[in-house]
Amino acid sequence: MHINATSFKNNLGRYIEACMKTPVIVEKSGRPSAVLISYDEFEKLSQYEDIYWSMLASRAEKGGYLGVKETANRLQKYAKRAGININDDETTGHHKTG
């Protein structure tokens, strides 16, 4: 179900009932901006997320860990690709963003 934000605001109770059966997608300026789901669906998604992160942690343990320097190097590369400038302060070990 797709609705606009004004309709959502004016008919909240109706959409709370509707989301018990199917997700309600709220659009703002014609674009999806939020999704209303039932609490039970939220709980299921939260459990799936917990399972996902547990699987990743398990894989990391089996595959070994990156060292501090390698982790810092990879983070700097990702930040650079994202347009974020990270300056290393080697004397304190702190990172400055700017």
Contacts in CASP RR format, 6 or more apart in sequence:
PFRMAT RR
TARGET T0000
AUTHOR 0000-0000-0000
METHOD contacts of the structure
MODEL  1
MHINATSFKNNLGRYIEACMKTPVIVEKSGRPSAVLISYDEFEKLSQYED
IYWSMLASRAEKGGYLGVKETANRLQKYAKRAGININDDETTGHHKTG
1 15 0 8 1.000
1 18 0 8 1.000
1 22 0 8 1.000
1 23 0 8 1.000
1 24 0 8 1.000
1 25 0 8 1.000
2 25 0 8 1.000
2 27 0 8 1.000
2 32 0 8 1.000
3 11 0 8 1.000
3 15 0 8 1.000
3 24 0 8 1.000
3 25 0 8 1.000
3 26 0 8 1.000
3 27 0 8 1.000
4 26 0 8 1.000
4 27 0 8 1.000
4 28 0 8 1.000
4 30 0 8 1.000
5 26 0 8 1.000
5 27 0 8 1.000
5 28 0 8 1.000
5 33 0 8 1.000
8 15 0 8 1.000
8 24 0 8 1.000
8 26 0 8 1.000
8 36 0 8 1.000
15 24 0 8 1.000
15 36 0 8 1.000
16 36 0 8 1.000
18 24 0 8 1.000
19 36 0 8 1.000
19 37 0 8 1.000
19 38 0 8 1.000
20 38 0 8 1.000
23 35 0 8 1.000
23 36 0 8 1.000
23 37 0 8 1.000
23 41 0 8 1.000
24 35 0 8 1.000
24 36 0 8 1.000
24 37 0 8 1.000
25 32 0 8 1.000
25 34 0 8 1.000
25 35 0 8 1.000
26 32 0 8 1.000
26 33 0 8 1.000
26 34 0 8 1.000
26 35 0 8 1.000
26 36 0 8 1.000
27 33 0 8 1.000
28 34 0 8 1.000
37 45 0 8 1.000
66 74 0 8 1.000
72 88 0 8 1.000
75 86 0 8 1.000
76 86 0 8 1.000
76 88 0 8 1.000
79 85 0 8 1.000
79 86 0 8 1.000
80 86 0 8 1.000
84 97 0 8 1.000
84 98 0 8 1.000
85 97 0 8 1.000
85 98 0 8 1.000
86 95 0 8 1.000
86 96 0 8 1.000
86 97 0 8 1.000
86 98 0 8 1.000
87 95 0 8 1.000
87 96 0 8 1.000
87 97 0 8 1.000
87 98 0 8 1.000
88 95 0 8 1.000
89 95 0 8 1.000
89 96 0 8 1.000
END
